[in-house]
């Protein structure tokens, strides 16, 4: 089950770059993110409650604080800043910058465990970073420095939430509560920043609505639920590989849906990314075997 869930994160989240880019064309980013996660969280929470044979108790104050902290780091700062930046930064460049997330995750996990990453994991990080640079390097020169910095901050925040907070959650409704709380906080941020004046319902395009619908279903309901699961049961180095696979999926979808050309840098970058995943997985397994021994 963990590997199936990780595969879902690989594919479904790879499609969200396209979904976000299309959605924020006519919907303000933080309001879009907030409504997206609020709807997904409430739908998932309702389904879990109705289908649960034994109704779990409410989260304790400590559990609720951790859930809210994770929602803030992952959704408000992590995903929110990414959506905000994609209004100014090309999706390929966003993929390049957000690919620093696995590097942060490996380094933060090593800091948390007070041990050095394996040599294979380090090699995988290097190869993966080079592969991502080759894959989407054409758009790197078009990134606004401010928004590029915001994406890097988003990747660090996501890594912090995944490594230091996310693994501590054990309540059955963790994922749905994170999305509900994170969505509400994003709406507050959007309203506080004046996005309400930028929202013109009549001007929202059909493409943006379809993009947002996919972000609610595939990206949030299915993808985020799968991520909330794997981040608690698989090694950090293994989970971190999603950051290298997602851009590959994004490029394939771009070619199929938008007719984007698959050039030499896409092919070479794709090979490097696949190799980096193999190295990180092998390095993660070696560390697990050493710790168990």
DAPE-V266354 format. One record per residue. N is the residue number from 1. D_CENTER is the distance of its C-alpha to the mean C-alpha in Angstrom with 2 decimals. Layout:
n=N d_center=D_CENTER
n=N d_center=D_CENTER
//
This chain:
n=1 d_center=19.68
n=2 d_center=16.97
n=3 d_center=17.04
n=4 d_center=16.99
n=5 d_center=13.90
n=6 d_center=12.18
n=7 d_center=13.64
n=8 d_center=12.20
n=9 d_center=8.57
n=10 d_center=10.01
n=11 d_center=11.67
n=12 d_center=10.18
n=13 d_center=6.67
n=14 d_center=9.00
n=15 d_center=10.89
n=16 d_center=8.72
n=17 d_center=9.75
n=18 d_center=13.20
n=19 d_center=12.82
n=20 d_center=11.71
n=21 d_center=14.42
n=22 d_center=16.95
n=23 d_center=16.28
n=24 d_center=16.67
n=25 d_center=19.87
n=26 d_center=21.89
n=27 d_center=19.84
n=28 d_center=19.19
n=29 d_center=15.52
n=30 d_center=15.50
n=31 d_center=17.79
n=32 d_center=15.77
n=33 d_center=12.59
n=34 d_center=15.01
n=35 d_center=16.97
n=36 d_center=14.11
n=37 d_center=12.86
n=38 d_center=16.51
n=39 d_center=17.77
n=40 d_center=15.28
n=41 d_center=15.86
n=42 d_center=19.59
n=43 d_center=19.91
n=44 d_center=18.32
n=45 d_center=20.38
n=46 d_center=23.48
n=47 d_center=23.15
n=48 d_center=22.70
n=49 d_center=25.66
n=50 d_center=27.87
n=51 d_center=27.39
n=52 d_center=27.56
n=53 d_center=30.99
n=54 d_center=31.04
n=55 d_center=29.55
n=56 d_center=27.73
n=57 d_center=28.83
n=58 d_center=26.99
n=59 d_center=24.65
n=60 d_center=26.69
n=61 d_center=26.45
n=62 d_center=24.75
n=63 d_center=22.16
n=64 d_center=21.56
n=65 d_center=21.18
n=66 d_center=18.55
n=67 d_center=16.62
n=68 d_center=17.03
n=69 d_center=16.08
n=70 d_center=12.74
n=71 d_center=12.19
n=72 d_center=13.34
n=73 d_center=11.33
n=74 d_center=7.82
n=75 d_center=8.72
n=76 d_center=11.83
n=77 d_center=11.33
n=78 d_center=7.70
n=79 d_center=6.78
n=80 d_center=10.56
n=81 d_center=11.53
n=82 d_center=9.35
n=83 d_center=11.11
n=84 d_center=14.26
n=85 d_center=14.29
n=86 d_center=13.92
n=87 d_center=17.27
n=88 d_center=18.84
n=89 d_center=16.91
n=90 d_center=16.97
n=91 d_center=13.93
n=92 d_center=15.04
n=93 d_center=15.32
n=94 d_center=11.91
n=95 d_center=10.63
n=96 d_center=13.21
n=97 d_center=12.37
n=98 d_center=8.62
n=99 d_center=9.93
n=100 d_center=11.60
n=101 d_center=8.85
n=102 d_center=10.60
n=103 d_center=13.82
n=104 d_center=13.23
n=105 d_center=12.26
n=106 d_center=15.44
n=107 d_center=17.57
n=108 d_center=16.71
n=109 d_center=17.28
n=110 d_center=20.51
n=111 d_center=21.51
n=112 d_center=20.99
n=113 d_center=23.00
n=114 d_center=25.41
n=115 d_center=25.49
n=116 d_center=24.78
n=117 d_center=22.22
n=118 d_center=24.17
n=119 d_center=25.58
n=120 d_center=23.88
n=121 d_center=20.40
n=122 d_center=21.37
n=123 d_center=22.75
n=124 d_center=19.62
n=125 d_center=17.57
n=126 d_center=20.31
n=127 d_center=20.66
n=128 d_center=16.98
n=129 d_center=16.97
n=130 d_center=20.19
n=131 d_center=18.96
n=132 d_center=16.05
n=133 d_center=18.72
n=134 d_center=21.10
n=135 d_center=18.77
n=136 d_center=17.87
n=137 d_center=20.39
n=138 d_center=22.47
n=139 d_center=20.38
n=140 d_center=20.00
n=141 d_center=23.28
n=142 d_center=22.38
n=143 d_center=19.78
n=144 d_center=21.20
n=145 d_center=21.41
n=146 d_center=20.45
n=147 d_center=17.27
n=148 d_center=16.38
n=149 d_center=16.91
n=150 d_center=14.71
n=151 d_center=11.69
n=152 d_center=12.80
n=153 d_center=13.16
n=154 d_center=9.67
n=155 d_center=8.53
n=156 d_center=11.40
n=157 d_center=10.73
n=158 d_center=7.36
n=159 d_center=9.55
n=160 d_center=12.39
n=161 d_center=11.06
n=162 d_center=10.06
n=163 d_center=13.37
n=164 d_center=15.88
n=165 d_center=15.22
n=166 d_center=13.09
n=167 d_center=15.68
n=168 d_center=18.52
n=169 d_center=17.90
n=170 d_center=20.39
n=171 d_center=21.15
n=172 d_center=20.95
n=173 d_center=19.32
n=174 d_center=16.57
n=175 d_center=13.59
n=176 d_center=15.73
n=177 d_center=16.97
n=178 d_center=13.69
n=179 d_center=12.77
n=180 d_center=16.42
n=181 d_center=16.81
n=182 d_center=13.65
n=183 d_center=14.74
n=184 d_center=18.23
n=185 d_center=17.40
n=186 d_center=15.59
n=187 d_center=18.74
n=188 d_center=20.90
n=189 d_center=19.29
n=190 d_center=19.72
n=191 d_center=23.30
n=192 d_center=24.13
n=193 d_center=23.13
n=194 d_center=25.35
n=195 d_center=23.00
n=196 d_center=25.42
n=197 d_center=27.99
n=198 d_center=25.69
n=199 d_center=25.02
n=200 d_center=27.66
n=201 d_center=27.36
n=202 d_center=29.92
n=203 d_center=28.06
n=204 d_center=24.78
n=205 d_center=24.71
n=206 d_center=24.42
n=207 d_center=21.67
n=208 d_center=19.54
n=209 d_center=20.36
n=210 d_center=19.47
n=211 d_center=16.10
n=212 d_center=15.47
n=213 d_center=16.93
n=214 d_center=14.57
n=215 d_center=11.52
n=216 d_center=13.44
n=217 d_center=14.48
n=218 d_center=12.41
n=219 d_center=8.93
n=220 d_center=9.79
n=221 d_center=12.99
n=222 d_center=12.44
n=223 d_center=8.83
n=224 d_center=7.88
n=225 d_center=11.42
n=226 d_center=11.17
n=227 d_center=8.38
n=228 d_center=10.60
n=229 d_center=13.41
n=230 d_center=12.70
n=231 d_center=11.62
n=232 d_center=15.16
n=233 d_center=17.14
n=234 d_center=16.17
n=235 d_center=16.73
n=236 d_center=14.09
n=237 d_center=15.10
n=238 d_center=14.60
n=239 d_center=11.11
n=240 d_center=10.25
n=241 d_center=11.57
n=242 d_center=8.57
n=243 d_center=7.85
n=244 d_center=11.40
n=245 d_center=11.67
n=246 d_center=9.14
n=247 d_center=11.45
n=248 d_center=14.38
n=249 d_center=13.50
n=250 d_center=12.96
n=251 d_center=16.39
n=252 d_center=18.07
n=253 d_center=17.14
n=254 d_center=18.24
n=255 d_center=21.49
n=256 d_center=22.11
n=257 d_center=21.27
n=258 d_center=22.13
n=259 d_center=24.62
n=260 d_center=23.12
n=261 d_center=25.16
n=262 d_center=24.12
n=263 d_center=25.82
n=264 d_center=26.76
n=265 d_center=23.86
n=266 d_center=21.48
n=267 d_center=23.59
n=268 d_center=23.99
n=269 d_center=20.39
n=270 d_center=19.45
n=271 d_center=22.07
n=272 d_center=20.88
n=273 d_center=17.28
n=274 d_center=18.76
n=275 d_center=21.14
n=276 d_center=18.58
n=277 d_center=16.85
n=278 d_center=20.40
n=279 d_center=21.35
n=280 d_center=18.46
n=281 d_center=19.12
n=282 d_center=22.82
n=283 d_center=22.46
n=284 d_center=20.49
n=285 d_center=23.24
n=286 d_center=25.97
n=287 d_center=24.83
n=288 d_center=24.61
n=289 d_center=28.09
n=290 d_center=29.49
n=291 d_center=28.36
n=292 d_center=29.79
n=293 d_center=32.97
//
